[in-house]
Amino acid sequence: MPTHETDPRTAACAAFWNAVSERLPALQALPARELMEALNELLQPLFPELAVEVAGEPPAFKLVLTAHGATAHFEDVMALARSSPKLAGVEVEAFRQRATEGFGMRMNDFELASADLRVRQEPCDGLVALEIAFAKPIPMDMQDHARHMSFIMLDHVLGEYDFAVKVGPVDFVDAADEAAFDGVPLDDFAPAFDACWRDELGHTGIFPTGEHAWSGLEATREAEDGREIEAMVMRNDSANALLGRADLGHRLSAAVPVASGEELAQARSYEDRLSALLQTHEAGCCTHVVLEEGVRTVSYQVADAAAAITHAQALQEEMDLPVTLALAFDPGWASYRAWLD
């Protein structure tokens, strides 16, 4: 694991904010569009997959950091926003937020308004699956274009983070079935989406207290050599409440060989102690445990990846266990959702 001092992302964040700070008076003197272009010129060499958008009129403005919905680069957005210094007259925001009123778009001589879309949702593997219909006729040669614009509109209505992390499959209703479609107008869809996430899927965002509820599962997968491998899975059902929380976007996994009853007891003790450390101040939650080919792997979703690794390594040294640690950015909890019914 790279240290804080040698982490390339940390260095890139510092370089960007230093450049902004040094040029701030000149930047604040620019019109909004020229300001956005100037900020992106500073950002691109350091974070080529990110962009800056500007809300408001200089000298006071909001600097919005976006990855254009690409979750692979969300970690960079969050690190950049978290490392921002206090800048006079400047507010820094991670990700495009939700639009608060209806809007329209024009692309390639084609116009589409948020009022022209209706949406229906249903739970799907821990996420929200969507069906979309158009409330006005769309020419056949513009169908694909209109669907592309629909995704942009969904990003605006739900916000960049929620659309990328919480939405599952998106299907479009055939034109012949649009008249009978009972979806919600896109302008009114965000509350329905939130209700599905919270009430139907149970992702309340509230950290579970007391004894957690667990389920036992059996699964098989095919190995690279064609063999079928059996796995025993213990899923923390209580962790489902936290799925999708932006502050628990990293997954920490700890794998321990368990060839005997004594090794199994040690592995469980390690899991219990690490869980207690991470659950302090709601810094993390154990999500599931997989036993496969004599190796027991426990997974956690954690808030501070560096602190979680430090806890895990210190406990490993104290207990003198052969633990293999792995850390991944998993904002959609894909590893956990794989075991949802």
Secondary structure, 3 states (H helix, E strand, C coil): CCCCCCCHHHHHHHHHHHHHHHHHHHHHCCCHHHHHHHHHHHHCCCCCCCEEEEECCCCCEEEEEECCCCHHHHHHHHHHHHCCCCECCEEEEECCCCCCCCCEEEECCEEEEHHHEEEEEEEECCEEEEEEEECCCCCHHHHHHHHHHHHHHHHHHHCHHHHHHHEEEEEECCHHHHHHCCCEEHHHHHHHHHHHHHHHCCCCCCCCCCCCCEEEEEEEEECCCCCEEEEEEEEEHHHHHHCCCHHHCEEEEEEEECCCHHHHHHHHHHHHHHHHHHHHHHCEEEEEEEEECCEEEEEEEECCHHHHHHHHHHHHHHHCCCCEEEEEECCCCHHHHCCCC
